Amino acid sequence: MTALRRIQKELSDLNNKPIPGVAIKYEDDNILAWTVTIKGPNDSPYKGGKFILDLKFDSTFPFKAPQAKFQTKIYHPGINGEGAICIPILKDEWKPSITISKVLSTILEKLGNPSPDDPFNPDIAAELKENKTKFTATAKEWTKK
């Protein structure tokens, strides 16, 4: 029950203070599974794109991080082919005090600022380092699809 109360509070907080470019939906009978739509940041190669992210909580939340996975294919060094995201607060740096607003803001920030450091996809990271123009063109092409 702790998980449900916390998730309801987080959802209420997000409704009262939404994150620009982020929309959240969930089934009325399952507040533990959210579908999040993220608009590609304007100052990134993902501008104009809409990316679907599944956010799943289990009964141990907030003591265990939610699982976040992109359903939309995205050409990004920090997101692998299965949609998993490489951000420390969803892994070893998770703390119960971290809010879902913080998680979603961090994912949005990662989307807007692709970095070759600490990549989930080393090939894309290498391309970003060695040929940013080609990386940007490919990311834009994938975003159009």
Salt bridges, closest charged atoms under 4 A:
GLU10 OE2 - ARG6 NE 2.62
ASP13 OD2 - LYS9 NZ 2.81
ASP58 OD2 - LYS64 NZ 3.22
GLU127 OE2 - LYS134 NZ 3.49
